[in-house]
Amino acid sequence: MELGKSKEDYLKTIYILQLKSRNVHSVNIAEYMGVSKASVSVAMKQLRSKNYITMDRSGCLYLSPKGQMLASQVYERYSFFIKLFAQMDVPIEIAEKDACSIEHIISTESHEKLKCVFS
């Protein structure tokens, strides 16, 4: 876990929202995650200070190359575990919750080994 669960979740959310629409604003993140705009504002400031995101003059948020790399890794782990749990008939709500927890704690080595076995 490079940044911590919360910040990784914000990056993953930006990544997901950018897949749907190029223009991502703090309000979109707040709505998607079900958190306050103030919480998003604080997190975005921290992510900008660590060069994981950038923001243009209109308030549109973008993942930096460093942020893109981390967000795509977190999203890939998340997607992998949702698919794995779905194959085991785990209800989607539980699969999403569990995948979101596991994505932050599993080592790259263990994740790669699991992918070899279950992909």
Beta strands, then each sheet from edge to edge (+ up, - down):
strand 1: 53-55
strand 2: 61-63
sheet 1: 1+ 2-
end
